[in-house]
Amino acid sequence: MKSAVVVLVLLVAHGFADLAPDDQINKVVRKRDARRVLKELMKRHTTHVLKNQGDLKDDNERAGIDFDLIARALKQLQKTPRIFESKEEDEPEGGEKLIQETLKGNVDPDSKMVNLLESMFVDEGSRHNQHPEGIDKVASKKGKVFGDTHDGHRLTQQQIEELNQMNGDRKRNFLERARLWTDYIIPYTIDSSLSNDQNSVDVINKAIKQFSDYTCLKWVPKDSTEAAKASYSSYIEFFSGSGCWSYVGRAFDGKQLISLKNPGCISVSTAVHEMAHAIGQMHEQSRNDRDNYVTMLWNNIQEGHDNINMAKTQTFDNNPYDYESVLQYSLTSFSTNRQPTMEFKDRRLDFLADSATGLMFYDIQDIIDGYDCTAPCRGADGTTPLKQCQNGGFVLHTCNCHCPDGLTGDLCQSIATDPGCGPGVIDLSDGESMTITSPNFNNGGPYPTGKKCVWLVKVNAGRFVEMTIEEMDLTTAGSACDHWLEIQYNLIGQTGPRRCGKVNKETYVTSDYGNPNLMLLTFDSAFASTATAGKGFNLTVSSVGEGCKEIPCVHGKCSDVGGSDFMCSCETGFSGKYCDTYSETGDTLCDFEGTECIFDNPAKNAFDWITATGETPSYQTGPSDAKTGSHYLYVETSYPVPTGAKFQYESPYISAGPKCLKFWYHMYGSDMGTLSVLRNETQLWTKTGDQGDTWHWAEIDIGTSTKNFKVTFEAIKGKGYRSDIAIDEVLLTSSCTF
């Protein structure tokens, strides 16, 4: 590691100085690498100075290193890049800059940028499937989060009785005994507690416009000519009260209140939420079928089962449960301890809970259905057929189709995709598979920037779409995606996770409600078009049946054999109904030189083991090279990995019988944590603390006589970043030498 410090300084400092002007112009993509080198060298130089000040000398570290040279080179390096770096290479621009500014919190928390970053799932370094660093803090300031945690819907006595009886029939999340605004007219006034604040008025007007644009409900001023057409005297008064709340439905003949506390409740999403209550709708998590989609964590909920905002009600559910609904609470709403009060069954979609910006796709469909807004489209005698919207679209009150994002055409039959992206609509027959690649992937990449490619994958009714990321390399920066693949697998009209980084062998299957025969995939290299492109991706999409939709075959290919039955064709060395048992009797080596290894990072990991060559990036920790060959496996424990974080690397189930685990390990660093070997969660071997800057040999009897078992390497980060742990030459044999 010590020689690398001098080499980096000399290469960077002298390399820049030797560039001719024309060469300098062509070095744009290297600029950020140079700045990263600069920061690392400054950190190392500062560490050296502090050590000298404290008389903490390390002869091994100082040997052969001229730190005065480093100091001089750093000073020159800090000046040199500015001589030739253009603005384009010096700072991110456009979408790339917006992403980084969002992570710094320099945006409105209610902006679409925050939602965009919350939907990102990033693989970068050892971080696996993680949201961008710090976006949770920015998102916690959203108006919707405040509105959800200060929300309340008020019920009349009759409605409370209905809630207790839990019977009846209503359309989706509409309360049965909630009177509707049957003339589609909702007169309103704004009390002076809000009307004197222009921002409050603007927010209410934006919310009203959403109802007018997408539904048949018209919110009109109480004294207007339009309001006089209503057959009822009921009207809404917006005012600033104690919290965000509304009655459910047309509760009174006369004035009915909606409270939007100012400040706090003044956001479009909160205003729409309370207005949705006023037209008769209940919370999404109050649906009768909610237990299929949400787990309630009653011990964390204020008032527990007595919290009326969390109560389940009897509903008639025409449309699918929507995690993205404006009526879906944030996952920590009404928490007693800042812990989640509910969890989605599909945790990959947790980010949707606080993402609604107003009426979302399925919220609109709920109101259209609940108020029968398409009745005029069927003609005076009700026999005129509605447009047959395709691919998850539905008819609006305008008698036109409302399409999921990415789809277009009079009947939502087409996709909006750029040229050069390949076939946009992919129809698969039963059991058929196809490959989707990003542009230029088959030529080794990189993909072109400035592209937005959309693919709609369709299978026959009763089938499911399965998509596997075989290989992915999409650009990341600062723990966020510059380019991404959005995967709309749960509901086609619902935002999907946006994946980026280096990913492989990750599978998504459409849900069995909504539109299980449709999946929408969107590749975006246009938003941050100035960012450098990666290689791209290679996807496999397949039509699978009921039996294969749960991805039962761990190390094999699934085939449907009728109904919910399936059959797995196992990879070499694996056996069992699910291909989940390793049954090879000979020696098995993982040398991390690019060959297959039966061990892998489990999906539950927040931070992964990663392969490396040469020294690790952090100073005074980790190996300088592999034990043998050129690659090894290690855990990177620099920020943002917290103290105590666990990294697991596990085998499949191994057939019972004699087995020995042999491996080399490296544990060097003053903050060193712990490395353990587990068999079925039982610790068989462990080492803690600094073991010196050298590789050590371990040999462990891991066999069992009757029970199949898993073997897991578990690394735990110590108190600081000097805690990198590495392994190499992992060997499974039939017996140990002792």
C-alpha angles and dihedrals in degrees: 000000000000096000091051091065094060093040092053092050094047094045095048100037097042094032092061092044092054096051117113115226092257091050091050092057090054094054097077097120092052095057097088091047088054092050091050089052089050093053092048092049092048090052092050093047091050090051090052092050093049091049091052091048089055093043088241100147124183109194093191092053094046095046111113095356123116102204091182087061089051091051092051093045092050091052091051093043092054089058101037104065092056090061093069110011114111122214089255092059095036099057137019114255138200115355092356090059092044090056093052093044089052091054089053090054093245093136139072105276088224093057122115088243091071091051090048093055093043088058093055120105109192134197106195123152107318093342109106125196092338132150117245113284113267098007090113090062092049092047092050087071094060118128089233092058091053092043093051094048092048097039129123134166117208122218132200117237090258091053091049089054090051091050090053094047093052095203139113138061130279136160110266110300096351113122109241097224094041108113112229129223090254096185090055087237121119112185115203144178131196117227119228089251085074106017091066089062112072094201091057091050091048092051092050091048092051090051091048090051091057091057091047095047098046108024141040092248115108120198105202134174111272094238095047127113089243092056090054089063092069116103092217133065094221118122140165126243117197113209140158106257135150103304136332112304147136141181116253116253127337092327102170143030097239131010119012121182134228113187119210106174112218114242106026108029098051102111131108093241092052093045091050090047093056092042089053088057089050092056090052107271128137129207120287092235088055093065117125091239096046094116089071090061110021135045113211114217097207096178089064096046123098108247089003113222090001093067102112092201089064097041118122115235133195108263138168104227115209094158130047124267106270118210087189096055120130084231093057111102123231109261095251097046114140092004120167093203108023088260122122117284093198139014130208115237087232102052092190087074098052089108090069095066096084099025103093112119093185131303106008127202097274094037087063091049090051092055093043089054097038094053096032089235093173094061093104089053090063093061132240093299094041095238102106106109119237121237110278098235113200136213098026097316122134138198119266128208086267088065090243127115120263107212133202113254110278094034126093142165133089090289099026087257098134137059129229103230136147124251116267095035097108128236109352099198115050118191114194125196119218110297093004123136131195137183124238119193134181115249112287094007093124089056091056095265157225102185119225117261121228092051132130111187123183128191125186111200115200132186133177122282112279092030132098133224115238119192124187124190100221093178133353134180110169121160121265130184131183092357092304136097119262089180126018151173114234113208114201098189104136101053122354092223093049127086112260133211114279111222128199143154125054110330136159139175096015117145135202126186126191116254120254094242131061107019106345091170093061134071125174120205123189125187114196123191091144103076092064096025094159093061119102114261126238129213094277130223146294117209133184117210121191142178108237134178133228093280096055100039093090090057093237099172108085098184103013148046122282123224126188115235098181135298111000094334123111142174128217123216103205129220117243111289096022131099143167133083090290097034086241100127124083107217105171112130098196129078117296120200131195107192096160091228093127098284124122117278125195090215118081144169107268118234091244092066116114088191125029138213107248135196120247141176125209119357125347117252096248124085122249096004138082130031125301092220144354120285090238130359117007105288137065137167122249147159118244108215102183122119130329091035106098125224110273095025114153126225115193129192113183143183127226116254110297121212115257115263140082114329136162127200116210125179147145119242136190123202111171125153141084092247094048119160131191138300118197138174116218131193111201089337093310115120113237100168137010142175127190132190136013111334095180133260096297141085119261131200125232132184122185133181103228102162127122130200102222114002129074112235146194124225119212133188107209122191120188120197116240128218098298147009094282088083106096111149123195139187132191141177095024108190131187114199136168094249144014125239095235 
